[in-house]
């Protein structure tokens, strides 16, 4: 069993505290038996210190245990799951420090209520096994939580992007393009840039880029990307070096998630690239003017997007970073969906939700996303156009969506476009803002009567609308019926009990 030094301290601390409590000894009394100070014993029990062998012998004698009892990795039965957790890839990679949590905090939970903690750990491990949760699921979920903690706005990365634009102002003066970034990478940073058609490389066709480390550092970029996507990849590569980030994946998109540092650094360079390509000050000015319009205009939003050499996805994701900070629009969700033309299955590929209303990651794998969502409507419209021989580069629309279960309403901006790397695949993105007093005060067109309003749900399986009420339903309300049946049983039981008590 592999275990790191921090975990060794942790396990020893658990054992010392348990054995001491079993003997009904205070720290002071154990100190008298061992000749150790109370503060030193306390640090051992908190997992902060791992004593030398001679002191472990003194501890074992004071506790009436053998040396092997203290130094072995075996824990009492009620704490066996803790040992499993300490050695699990999930726990070893989970970024506790990013959330202000130390191993001592975990330790305190375990040692203060070991039986409850053991049950909790067993539950976590069982959930992981039952739902086939891999390390990457936890790491990516950790990143989403970290983004929410910071309202998805990171001043230090914004500052790095501003500084980069200042340092390379001469090169940027005539506008951003791939050539500018290529020159920075190759001439200033010593990184070769190559382009290759990866569609002929089985299993690699969907990759955007491959980083090759070594004495002749190189990045290979898929030629099937459009200009904006290539520029984003180049800006990301600059970000790794400009912010001195060493731990990184070798491919984009992900092929394998190996550590939180890789996940976090990948996020940071993507943020950096977006901040360089879509500068904060300029974009805020554009969005302020857009929100002052009395009527929603897809054409105006498309025109604003066109001012930046960025994909629609980049644009929406960038404003999801800036609007909470600058406009106070903190309750939002960002979703990216993909589907194959002629296929009714839509896959959620990216999500950030800072509200408590809508939780798409909680949707089961066999459920069908509500077809009333504006992004799905646009993707269906795009697919129909493609079947007729047309191939629109971009569709943009808006919708006021009211969730039936909660009654909460969102103003959604959605775009749909064909994917560059995968033939027959479309992508749809939605940026939705909860309509509250702040949103109403900042966005003049929030109540535009020409913006369609729609009642929506999470999935068909959870929706109370009948087939007659919703022509988009493609699956029966199985989960809803199960819940209603359970509620009916509970109501019947209450009635029965009431009759028997009267």
C-alpha positions in Angstrom: 0.0 0.0 0.0 1.5 3.3 -1.1 1.0 6.2 1.3 2.6 9.6 1.5 4.3 11.2 4.6 1.3 13.4 5.3 -1.0 10.4 5.5 1.5 8.6 7.7 1.3 11.5 10.2 -2.5 11.5 9.9 -2.8 7.7 10.7 -0.4 7.9 13.6 -2.3 10.8 15.0 -5.6 8.9 14.8 -4.1 6.0 16.6 -2.5 8.0 19.4 -5.7 9.9 20.1 -7.8 6.7 20.0 -5.5 4.7 22.3 -5.2 7.7 24.7 -9.0 8.0 24.9 -9.4 4.3 25.4 -7.1 4.6 28.4 -9.1 7.7 29.6 -5.9 9.7 29.6 -5.7 13.4 29.2 -2.9 14.9 27.1 -1.3 16.1 30.3 -1.4 12.6 31.8 0.1 11.1 28.7 2.8 13.7 28.8 3.7 12.7 32.3 4.0 9.1 31.2 6.1 9.8 28.2 8.1 12.8 29.2 6.7 14.8 26.2 5.1 18.2 26.3 1.3 18.7 25.9 1.9 20.9 22.9 4.1 18.3 21.2 1.6 15.5 21.8 -1.2 17.7 20.5 0.7 18.3 17.3 1.2 14.5 16.9 -2.5 13.9 17.4 -3.3 16.6 14.8 -1.1 15.0 12.2 1.4 17.8 12.2 4.4 15.9 13.6 5.8 12.4 13.1 8.1 11.6 16.0 11.4 9.8 15.8 11.4 6.0 16.5 12.7 6.4 20.1 9.8 8.8 20.9 7.3 6.4 19.2 8.6 3.7 21.6 8.0 6.1 24.6 4.4 6.8 23.2 3.7 3.0 22.8 4.9 2.4 26.4 2.8 5.3 27.8 -0.3 4.0 25.9 0.3 0.3 26.8 0.6 -0.6 23.1 3.4 -2.2 21.0 5.6 -0.2 18.7 4.1 -2.1 15.7 0.6 -1.1 16.8 1.4 2.5 16.4 3.4 2.5 13.2 1.4 0.0 11.2 -1.0 1.3 8.6 -3.8 -0.8 10.0 -6.7 1.2 11.6 -9.5 0.0 13.8 -12.5 -1.4 11.9 -14.5 1.7 12.2 -11.7 3.7 10.6 -10.8 1.2 7.8 -12.5 3.4 5.2 -10.3 6.3 6.2 -7.3 4.3 5.3 -8.9 3.5 2.0 -9.7 7.2 1.4 -6.2 8.3 2.2 -4.9 5.9 -0.4 -7.6 6.6 -3.0 -6.5 8.6 -6.1 -9.5 10.9 -5.5 -8.4 11.9 -2.1 -4.7 12.2 -3.0 -5.5 14.5 -6.0 -8.4 16.4 -4.4 -7.3 20.1 -4.0 -8.2 20.7 -0.4 -5.9 23.7 -0.2 -7.8 25.5 -3.0 -10.9 25.5 -0.7 -9.0 26.6 2.5 -9.2 23.0 3.9 -6.3 21.3 5.5 -5.7 17.6 6.2 -6.0 18.6 9.8 -9.6 19.7 9.2 -10.3 16.2 7.8 -8.4 14.7 10.7 -10.5 16.5 13.2 -13.7 15.1 11.7 -12.3 11.6 11.8 -10.9 11.7 15.3 -13.7 13.5 17.0 -16.5 11.3 15.6 -14.7 8.3 14.1 -17.8 6.1 13.6 -19.7 8.8 11.9 -16.7 9.7 9.8 -16.2 6.1 8.8 -19.8 5.9 7.7 -19.4 9.1 5.7 -16.3 7.8 4.0 -17.9 4.5 3.2 -20.7 6.4 1.6 -18.4 8.5 -0.6 -16.5 5.4 -1.7 -19.7 3.5 -2.4 -21.1 6.4 -4.5 -17.9 6.5 -6.5 -18.0 2.8 -7.2 -21.8 2.7 -8.0 -21.7 5.7 -10.3 -18.3 4.8 -11.9 -16.9 8.2 -10.8 -13.3 8.6 -12.0 -10.7 10.9 -10.5 -11.3 13.3 -13.4 -15.0 13.7 -12.4 -14.0 14.9 -9.0 -11.3 17.2 -10.2 -13.4 18.9 -12.8 -16.2 19.2 -10.2 -13.6 20.8 -7.9 -12.7 23.3 -10.6 -16.3 24.3 -11.1 -16.7 24.8 -7.4 -13.5 26.8 -7.3 -14.8 29.0 -10.1 -18.1 29.6 -8.2 -16.2 30.6 -5.1 -14.5 33.4 -7.0 -17.6 34.3 -9.1 -15.6 33.0 -12.1 -13.4 36.2 -12.1 -9.7 36.1 -11.4 -8.0 39.4 -11.0 -4.4 38.0 -11.2 -5.0 36.4 -14.6 -6.8 39.5 -15.8 -3.7 41.5 -14.7 -1.4 39.0 -16.5 -3.4 39.5 -19.7 -3.2 43.3 -19.5 0.5 43.2 -18.8 1.0 40.9 -21.8 -0.8 43.3 -24.1 1.3 46.1 -22.8 4.6 44.3 -23.4 3.6 43.3 -26.9 1.7 46.5 -27.8 3.8 47.0 -30.9 3.0 43.6 -32.3 -0.7 43.9 -31.3 -1.1 47.4 -32.7 -2.3 46.2 -36.1 -4.7 43.7 -34.6 -4.6 40.2 -33.1 -4.0 37.3 -35.4 -2.2 33.9 -35.5 0.9 35.4 -37.0 1.3 37.7 -33.9 1.1 34.8 -31.5 3.3 32.6 -33.6 6.0 35.2 -33.6 5.8 35.6 -29.8 6.0 31.8 -29.3 8.7 31.1 -31.8 11.0 34.2 -31.5 10.5 35.2 -27.9 9.7 31.9 -26.2 11.6 29.4 -28.3 8.6 27.2 -29.1 8.2 25.8 -32.7 4.7 25.9 -34.2 3.6 23.3 -36.7 0.2 22.7 -38.3 -1.0 19.2 -39.3 -4.2 17.7 -40.5 -5.0 15.2 -37.7 -8.1 13.8 -39.4 -5.8 11.1 -40.9 -4.5 10.1 -37.4 -6.9 7.6 -35.9 -8.1 8.6 -32.4 -6.4 12.1 -32.7 -8.8 13.7 -35.2 -10.7 15.6 -32.4 -7.6 17.0 -30.8 -7.0 20.7 -31.2 -3.3 20.6 -30.4 -0.5 18.4 -29.2 2.4 19.7 -27.1 5.8 18.1 -27.6 8.2 18.6 -24.8 12.0 18.2 -25.0 15.1 20.1 -26.2 13.2 21.2 -29.3 9.8 22.2 -27.7 7.0 22.2 -30.2 3.2 22.6 -30.4 1.3 20.9 -33.3 -2.0 22.5 -34.1 -4.8 20.8 -36.0 -5.2 22.5 -39.4 -9.0 21.8 -39.3 -9.5 24.5 -36.7 -10.7 27.8 -37.9 -8.6 31.0 -37.5 -10.1 32.0 -34.1 -9.6 28.6 -32.7 -6.0 28.4 -33.8 -5.4 31.8 -32.3 -6.9 30.7 -29.0 -4.6 27.6 -28.9 -1.6 29.8 -29.6 -2.6 32.2 -26.8 -3.0 29.3 -24.4 0.5 28.1 -25.2 1.8 31.6 -24.5 -0.1 31.6 -21.2 1.7 28.5 -20.0 5.0 30.3 -20.4 4.0 33.8 -19.6 2.5 32.7 -16.2 5.3 30.1 -15.7 2.9 27.1 -15.4 4.8 23.8 -15.6 2.3 21.1 -14.9 0.2 20.6 -18.0 -1.5 18.1 -20.2 0.1 17.3 -23.5 -3.1 17.6 -25.5 -6.0 19.9 -26.0 -8.8 18.9 -25.7 -8.3 16.5 -22.8 -7.2 13.0 -23.4 -6.5 12.2 -19.8 -6.8 14.1 -16.6 -3.9 13.3 -14.3 -3.9 15.9 -11.5 -5.8 19.0 -10.2 -2.7 21.1 -11.0 -3.1 20.1 -14.7 -6.9 20.9 -14.5 -6.3 24.2 -12.8 -3.4 25.3 -15.1 -5.4 24.3 -18.1 -8.2 26.6 -16.8 -5.8 29.4 -16.1 -4.3 29.5 -19.6 -7.8 29.3 -21.2 -8.8 32.2 -19.0 -5.6 34.1 -20.0 -6.2 33.5 -23.7 -9.7 34.7 -23.5 -8.6 37.8 -21.6 -5.9 38.6 -24.2 -8.2 38.1 -27.2 -11.3 39.8 -25.6 -9.8 42.6 -23.4 -11.8 43.3 -20.2 -12.2 47.1 -20.6 -13.2 47.0 -24.3 -15.7 44.2 -23.9 -17.3 45.8 -20.8 -17.9 48.9 -22.9 -19.5 46.9 -25.7 -21.7 45.0 -23.3 -22.8 48.1 -21.5 -23.9 49.7 -24.7 -25.6 46.4 -25.7 -27.6 46.2 -22.5 -28.8 49.8 -22.9 -30.7 48.8 -26.0 -34.5 48.9 -25.5 -35.0 45.9 -27.7 -33.2 42.6 -28.0 -31.2 42.3 -31.2 -29.4 39.1 -32.4 -27.9 41.1 -35.2 -26.3 43.6 -32.9 -24.9 40.8 -30.7 -23.4 39.1 -33.8 -21.9 42.5 -34.8 -20.3 42.8 -31.4 -18.9 39.3 -31.6 -17.4 40.1 -35.0 -15.3 42.9 -33.4 -13.2 40.2 -31.8 -11.3 37.4 -33.4 -13.1 34.9 -31.2 -15.5 32.0 -31.5 -19.0 32.5 -30.2 -18.2 30.0 -27.5 -15.2 32.1 -26.4 -17.3 35.2 -26.5 -20.1 33.8 -24.3 -17.7 32.2 -21.9 -15.7 35.4 -21.6 -18.7 37.5 -20.7 -19.7 34.9 -18.1 -16.4 35.8 -16.4 -16.9 39.6 -16.5 -20.6 40.2 -16.0 -20.8 38.9 -12.4 -17.9 41.1 -11.4 -18.8 44.3 -13.3 -22.6 44.1 -13.5 -23.4 42.2 -10.3 -25.0 39.4 -12.4 -23.9 36.6 -10.1 -26.7 34.2 -10.6 -26.1 32.6 -14.0 -25.5 29.4 -15.9 -23.4 28.6 -18.9 -24.0 25.4 -20.8 -22.5 23.8 -23.9 -24.3 21.0 -25.7 -23.3 18.8 -28.6 -25.3 16.5 -30.9 -25.0 14.7 -34.1 -27.3 15.7 -36.9 -30.2 13.3 -37.2 -29.7 12.2 -33.5 -32.1 13.2 -30.7 -29.5 12.8 -28.0 -27.8 16.0 -26.7 -24.7 15.7 -24.6 -23.7 18.3 -22.0 -20.0 18.9 -22.5 -19.4 22.0 -20.4 -21.3 23.7 -17.6 -21.0 26.4 -14.9 -23.9 27.1 -12.7 -23.8 29.8 -9.9 -27.5 29.4 -9.0 -29.2 26.9 -6.8 -32.1 26.5 -9.3 -30.8 24.5 -12.2 -28.4 21.6 -11.8 -27.8 19.9 -15.1 -24.9 17.8 -13.7 -27.5 16.1 -11.5 -29.4 14.8 -14.5 -29.1 11.0 -15.1 -27.3 9.7 -18.1 -30.4 8.1 -19.6 -32.5 11.2 -19.3 -33.4 13.6 -22.1 -32.7 17.3 -21.7 -35.8 19.5 -22.1 -36.3 20.2 -25.8 -37.7 23.6 -25.0 -34.3 25.0 -24.0 -33.3 27.7 -26.5 -29.9 26.1 -27.3 -31.5 22.8 -28.3 -34.2 24.7 -30.3 -31.4 26.5 -32.2 -29.5 23.2 -32.7 -32.6 21.6 -34.2 -33.1 24.6 -36.4 -29.4 24.4 -37.5 -29.8 20.7 -38.3 -32.9 21.2 -40.4 -31.1 23.9 -42.4 -28.2 21.5 -43.0 -30.5 18.7 -44.1 -31.9 21.1 -46.8 -28.4 21.8 -48.1 -27.8 25.1 -46.2 -25.0 25.4 -43.7 -25.4 28.5 -41.5 -22.1 29.5 -39.7 -24.0 30.8 -36.7 -27.4 31.2 -35.2 -28.2 33.5 -32.3 -31.4 33.8 -30.3 -32.8 34.7 -26.9 -35.5 33.3 -24.6 -37.1 34.0 -21.2 -37.3 30.6 -19.6 -39.4 29.8 -16.5 -38.6 26.6 -14.7 -41.9 24.9 -13.8 -40.7 23.4 -10.5 -39.3 26.5 -8.9 -41.0 29.3 -10.9 -37.6 31.1 -11.3 -37.1 32.8 -14.6 -33.9 33.2 -16.7 -33.0 35.4 -19.6 -31.1 33.1 -21.9 -28.8 34.0 -24.8 -28.0 31.1 -27.1 -25.8 30.4 -30.1 -25.5 27.3 -32.3 -22.9 26.5 -34.9 -21.3 23.5 -36.7 -18.2 22.0 -35.1 -15.0 22.5 -37.0 -13.3 19.1 -36.2 -16.2 16.7 -36.3 -18.3 16.4 -39.4 -22.1 16.1 -38.8 -21.7 17.5 -35.2 -23.3 20.8 -34.0 -22.7 22.7 -30.8 -25.1 24.9 -28.9 -24.2 27.3 -26.0 -26.4 29.1 -23.6 -25.6 31.9 -21.2 -28.6 32.4 -18.8 -29.1 35.1 -16.2 -31.6 34.8 -13.4 -34.1 37.7 -13.8 -33.9 39.6 -10.6 -34.0 43.3 -9.7 -30.4 43.8 -10.5 -30.7 42.2 -13.9 -33.8 44.3 -14.7 -31.9 47.5 -13.7 -28.9 46.7 -15.9 -30.6 45.3 -19.0 -33.1 47.5 -20.7 -34.4 44.8 -23.0 -35.1 42.3 -20.3 -38.9 42.6 -20.8 -38.9 42.9 -24.6 -42.2 41.5 -25.7 -40.6 40.1 -28.9 -38.4 37.8 -26.8 -40.2 34.4 -26.6 -41.2 33.2 -23.2 -41.2 29.5 -22.5 -41.9 27.2 -19.6 -39.1 24.7 -19.3 -38.0 21.8 -17.2 -34.8 19.8 -16.7 -35.7 16.7 -18.6 -38.7 15.0 -20.2 -38.5 12.4 -17.4 -39.2 15.0 -14.7 -41.7 17.2 -16.6 -45.4 17.5 -15.6 -46.6 18.7 -19.0 -48.8 16.3 -20.9 -48.1 15.3 -24.5 -50.9 17.6 -25.6 -49.3 20.5 -23.7 -45.8 19.8 -25.0 -45.2 18.7 -28.6 -41.5 18.4 -27.9 -41.7 15.5 -25.4 -39.7 12.5 -26.5 -39.8 10.4 -23.3 -42.5 9.6 -20.7 -42.3 11.4 -17.3 -40.9 8.3 -15.6 -39.1 10.1 -12.7 -42.0 12.4 -12.1 -44.5 9.5 -11.9 -42.2 7.7 -9.4 -42.1 10.7 -7.2 -45.9 11.2 -7.4 -46.4 7.6 -6.6 -44.1 7.8 -3.6 -45.9 11.0 -2.4 -49.2 9.2 -2.7 -48.0 6.3 -0.6 -46.7 8.7 2.1 -50.1 10.5 2.1 -51.9 7.2 2.4 -49.8 6.2 5.4 -50.5 9.6 7.1 -54.2 9.0 6.6 -53.9 5.5 8.0 -52.0 6.6 11.1 -54.5 9.4 11.7 -57.4 7.0 11.6 -55.8 4.6 14.0 -54.9 7.4 16.5 -58.5 8.8 16.5 
